[in-house]
Amino acid sequence: MRLPLAAMRAEVREIGRPRLFFLSSVTLGHVVVHWYVGLLSLVLPSLKEKFGLTDVQVGGITTAQMGVTGAGTLPAGYLADSYRRHSALILAGAIATFGLGYLVIGSANSYALVLLGAGLIGWGIALWHPCAMGGLSIQFPTRRGLALSVHGVGASVGDALSPIIVGAVIGVISWQVTLQFHLIPALLIALFLWRGLGPTTFGDGLKPTLRSYLTGLRTMVANRQVLAVMFANALTNMSRLSILTFLPIYLQEHLGYSSFILGVYLTLLYVMGIVSQPIMGIVSDRIGRKAIMLPAFALMGLLYIALVYSPGGVLLGLVIAALGLFFYAILNITQTAVMDVSEERVQASTMGVMGLFSQPFTLSAPIVAGFLVEQYDIKAAFWFAAVTALLASAVLVPVRFRKVQASSGT
């Protein structure tokens, strides 16, 4: 571990204080974002019980969230690319939207309102990620993998803390009240971000013309590397959504675990990414994105198969922890691989294009997995995840990656 840690310390020294402050601020904000994002998987079993939902309807909740995220990320990316001086307001709006979404879900008396709340959470995701990651990509053109991976560490921290802490709280206070209460800190944190982040920290503030913006998008999607990465990313997201939807159901309904124990297992799914993400980012900056992505997708597929055969207890925990090394971390590497060959004027919008491309796949994934669960059993969702992850690895095999060290400029 000494060599990776020494490399990370060297990288941090070369970044400089102003950019380090920017990176730290956005990363801390990302902790909050994924604290809120992680809540939905935690309460899916409770929502299923309260409303008497089928497995397909449970999958529909995840689909509603991801559908709004996929549809909203491109316009959110355009806003972030075009109005960089207002990026702090966009990020604050994302946090406030999470609080509103959980207020709706916690107060819902119908399945339709649950879908509305899930959609609001999806919109918050769409607002945050293009703006934050686009700003980081511009600020760190030669250390893009490191910067986006450190930002991803914030996600892993939020994802790891949220299930175990909120799972314990739900054991004392009802899950509805717990979700409703989350509106208050969301509004306070949103106000802090809006006032605390300066208007000039997200780039030079130059707004691209519509023509130059569209030209940048066309150039991006015509690149073979971009197309391969987007397809692999879509397949990987299909597997992730299947796991996020049905692993909680499996743990509570089939293994009989409490909300707290469920939170512990979900924490294992994310906590290892705190260590793996910066290491993967540094290594990908030095030896290339494909060298990380291809084996990671393959290993994820094999670990999903291991879920099928894990009886529970410590062994299941070890499998989930191993999966956590890649579960979120690899998404930052795929995003970086697209940003590497995209122009500066469309850096924030790369996430929107990826989301729009993957939407037909990701929208159907939880529902397809739910159908397979109803036709066979709960572990069919894990087999579905394994197949899609292994296909994602196969897609990258024939593609030669090109890495661009600096953006092309506006």
N, C-alpha and C positions, 0 to 999 in steps of 0.2 A: 504493500500500500504506500510505501514511502515515495516511490518514484511518481505516481500520479499526484500525490499531495504536494510534492515539491514542484511539479509542473504547474499545478493550479496556483500555488503561491507566486510563482514567477509570472504567470499570466496576469494575476491581479495587480502586481506591482507595475506592470507595463500599461495597464488601462488608464491610470491617472484618477485623481479625486473627483473631478466633475462628472465624468462618465460613470465612475463607480457609484456615486451618489444616485445618479439616474437609474442605473441598473438595480441598485438596492431598493429604491422606492417602488419601482414597477414590480420587482419580485415580491416584495411584501404585499403589494396589492393583489398579486396572483395567489398568495396564500388565502386571502379572504375570498377571492372568486371561487376557488376550489373547495373551500369549506362549505360554501353554499351549493355548489354543483353536486358534491358528494351526498348531500342530504336526501336527494330524490331516491337513490338506490336503497338507502336505509329505510325509508318509509313505504316502499312498494309493497312489502308483505302486509302492512297495516292497511293500506289503501285497498288491497285485494280483499281483505277480510271485511272491512267496513261496507264496501259497495257490492260485495259478492261477485267480483270480476272473474271472467274467464282468463286463461293464460294469454289468449290473443288480445284481450282488452288490456291486460297488463303490458304486453308488448306495445300496444297503441299509445300508452303514456310516454314511453321512451321515444317512440316515433314522433309524437307531437313535439317533444322537446327538440329532437334532432332535426325535424323538418323545418322548424322556425329558424334554427341555427343555420342550416344549409341555405335556406332562402334568404336569410338576412345578412350573412357574412359578406357577400359581395357589395351590396349597398353600404354596409358599415365600413368596408374597406375603402370604398370610394370616398366616403366622408372623411376617413382618417387621412387618406392621401391628399385630399383637396383642402382640408381645413386643419392643418397640423397645429396651428396656434390655439385651436380649441380642443386639442386632444384630451386635456385634463377634464374638461366638461364631459366628453364622451365616456371616459373611464369612470367618472363619478356616476353618470347615468346608468352604466352597466351595473354597478353595485346596488344602486337604488332599485333597479328592476328586479334583481334577485329577491330583495326583501318583499317587494310587492307580489311576486309570484308565489312565494311561500305563504304570504298572508291569504291569498286566494285559495291555495290548496288546503291550508289549515282550517279555513272557514267553509269549505265546499260542502254542499249537501247533494251534489250530483256528480256523475262521471264527467259531464260536459265541463263543469267548472274545474275539475281536476286537470282536464286537457288544456283549458285556458291557462291555468297556473303553470303547467309544464311548458306551454308555449312562451310564457313570459320569461321563464328561466332560460329557454333557448335563445330568446332575444338578448338577454344579458350576456350570454356567452358570445353571441355574434358581435356585440358592441365591443367587448373587451379585447379579444384576441387579435384581430387585425390591427387595431390601434397600438396596442402594447408591443406586439411582435414586429410590426412594421417600423416603429420607432427604434427598437433595439437593432434591427437589421441595418438601418441607416447609420446609427451611431457606431456600430461595430462591424464594418464591412470585411475586415480581415480576420476577425475573431467571432464570426457569426455563429458558428456551432457552439462555442463556449457561452456566448451571451444568451442565446435562446435556451440552452440547456440549464443555465443558472436560473433563468426565468421559470423553466420547467420544474426546478427544485421547489420553488414556491408552491407550485401546483401539488407536488407530492407531499409537502408538509401539510397543506390544507386538506388534501384527500386523506392523509393518514390520521390527522387529529380529529377531523369532523365525525367520522363514524363511531370512534371509541368514546369520545366525550359526549356527543349527542345521544348515542346509544345508551349510555349510563343515565343521562338526564331523562330520557323517555321511560326508563324503568321507574322513575319517581313521579314525573309529571307527564300528562297525556301528550301524545305526539302532536295533536292538533294545537295545543297551547304553545308547545315548543316551536312549531313552525311559525305561528302567528308572532311570537316574540321576536323572531329574527328580523322583523321589519325595522325595529329600533336601532340596533347596531348597524344595519345596512345604511340607514339614512345618515348616521353620525360619521361613518367611514367615508361615505360619498362626499359629505361636506368637507372632510379633511383632505381628500384627494383633490377636490376642485380648488380649494384654497392653497394647498401645499405645493402642488406641482406647477412650476412656472410655465408660461405660455410659449416659451421658445426652446423647450427641452426636447421636442419631438422632431427636429429637423429645421431646415432653413425657412419654412413657412411659404415657399413658393408654390403656387397652385398650378398644376399642369393643365394645359388646355385639353378640351375633350378629345381633340384629334390626336394629340401626343399620348394621352392616356389610353385611348383605344388601340393605337399603334403598339404601345408597350404590351397590352394584353394579347394582341394577335401574335406578336413575336414570342411571347412566353408560351402560349399553347401550341405553337408550331414546333417547339423543341421536343425531340424524342425523349430526352431525359425527363422532362416535365410530364409528358404523357404517361410514361412508365411509372413514375413515382406516384402520380395521381391515381392510377389504377390500383397499384399496390396499396396505397393509403386507403382507398375505398374498401378494398377487401379486408384490410386490417381493422377498419372501423366496424365492419359488419361483425367480425369476431368479437371485438371489444363490447359492442352493444348487446350482443347475445349473452355474454358473460355478466355484464352489469345488470341486465334485466333478470336473469334466471339463477345466478349464483346466490343472491339473497333469498330467493324463494326456496332453493334447494337446502340452504343452511337452516332456515327456520321451519319450513313445512316438513322436510324429509329427514333432517337430522335432529330436529327438535331443539335448536339452540335459541337462547334468549336474545333480546335486542342488543344487550351488552356484548355477548359472545359473537353475535353477528358483526357488531362494530369492530371487534378485535380482528376477525378474519378479513374484513374489508380494509382495515388499516394495514395488514400485511401485504395486501395487494398493491399498496402505494408506497409504503415506507422505504423499501429498498431503492426506489428511484431517487431518493435524496442523495444516496451515495453514487449510484450508477450514472445519473444524468450528466454532471459536470465532467466525469471521466470520459463518457462517450462523446461529449461535445468536443473536448480537447483532442481526443484520438481521431475523430472524424475531420477536424480541421487539418490534421497532419497527414493522415493516410487516405482520406476520402470517405464520402458518405456511404457508398455501396458496401464497403468493407464492414460497416457496422449494420446496415439495414438488412442485407440478405441473410446472414446467419441469425440475426435477432428474430426475424419473421419465422424462420424455420424452427427455432427453439420455442417460440411461443406456440406454434402448432403442436409440437411434441408435448409441451406442458399442459395444453388443453386436453390432450388425450390422457395425460397422467391424472387429470381431475376425474376422469371417468372411473379410473381404477383405484382412486384413493378412498379408503373406507371412512375417513374422518379423523378427528383428533390431531395429534402432532404431525402425522404424515401429510394430512391434507394441508395443515398450516405451512409445512415446508414447501409443498408444491406451489401454494399461493404466493409465498414469499419469493420463491425463485421466479415465478411469473412476474412479480412486481418489479424485478430488475428491468423489464422491458415494457411493461403494460402501458405506461404513460411516456416514459423516456424516449421511446423510439419515435413517437409522433413529432417531437421537436427536430429529430434528425431528418425525417421526411420533409418537414416544412422547410428546413434549411436547404435541402437539396434543390428545392424549387426556387427559393430566393437566390441561390447561387447564380442562376442563369436568367434572372429577371432584372429588368431595369429599375433604377431607384424610384422612378415616378410611380411604380405600381407595387412597391414592396408590401404595403398593407393589404392590397387587393389580391395578392397571391393566395391568401387564405380563403377569400371569397370564391375565387375560381376553383380552388380545390374542393371547397364545400359544395359548390354548384355541380361540379363533375360527379362527386361521390353521392349526391343526394338520392338518385334513383336506387342505388345499392343500399345505402344506410337506412332510408325510410322503410324499406321492406324487410330489413334484416330482423328486427325484434318480432315482427308479426310472423315471418316465416319460421323463426325459431319457436315461437309460441305454438304454431300449427304443428311442428314436428314434436313438440312436447306433448300436445294433446293426442297425437297419433301414436306415439311410442311411449317415452317417459322423459323425465326431467333431464336425463343425461344426454338426450338427443341434442339439446342446445349446446352442450360441450363439444360433441362431434361436429356440429355445424361450424362452431368457432374454429376447431382444429383444421377443417378442410379449407376454409377461407384464408386462414393465416398461412398455411402451406402453399396455397395458390399465389398469395402475395409474394412469397419468397421466389417462386418459380418465375414470376413475371419479370423480375429484375435480372435474372441470369444472363440473357443475351445483350443487355444494354450497357454501353460504355458511358461512364459518367464523366462529365467535364465540370471542373470546379473553377469558379471565378472569384479571385481574391478580393476585388473591389467592385463597387457598383459602377454602372456606366454613367451615372449622372443624369441630371434633368436636362 
